[in-house]
Amino acid sequence: MKNFKMYLPLVSGGLLPLDFDSDKQLINELISDDFGAPPKCLVIECTTKDNKTVTISIPYSDNNEVVVNIE
């Protein structure tokens, strides 16, 4: 994943990286690869304190980049 990093900040001050070779590997790790029709993407969405919606879309593809949208 070219433009995406995922990690866990630790209370000790360190970081635990969650490295995946591809977007597909990340999604398969979260939900397994035993599903019917494959997903288009994994969407992570949150609302900020000032009511803006932040959407992170991780494609189920090795050729596309992660997209972030803030509305």
N, C-alpha and C positions, 0 to 999 in steps of 0.2 A: 504494500500500500504506500504509494508515493507521498501522499500528503496527509497522512493520518498516523498519530501515535496514541497509544493507550497505555496508561501506567497507573500504579497505585502508589500515591505518596504515603510513606510510612511515618509513624509517630517518632521514630528514631531519627528522622531527617533524611533517610534514604528513599530510593525509588525502586519499586518492583516493576520492571517493564513487562508488559503483556504483548509479546511479539508474535505476529502471525505473518506468514509468507504472502498471503493474499487475502482479499476481501472475502472470497468464498470460504477460505479456511476459518476465518473469524466467525462467520455466520454458521457454518457447519458445527463449529465447536459449541456455539450457544444453543442451537436447536437440533443438532445432528443433521445428517444428510439424508435421513429417512423420512422424506415428506413426499406428497403427491406432486403437484405442479411446483416447480422451483420458485422461490421468491424473487421479486425484482430487486429488492433492496431491504436493508435493515434501517429503520428510522428511529432516531433518538430525538425526543422533543421535550422541551421544558419552557416554562414561562418565568421571565425575570420579575424582580420586585416591581419594576415599572410597567408590567404587563406586556412586554415584548415577547414574542414567541421565537425561540431559537430551535431550528430543526437541523439535525445532522443526518444526512442520507448516505449510507454506505452501500454502494451498488454490489449486487451479487455477480460481479464480473471482474476479471483480472485486467481489463483494458480501460476501465473508467476510473475517474477520481472521485473521492469523497466530496460531497457538496454541503456547504453550510449556508443556511438562509436565516436572516434575522428580520422579523417584521414587527 
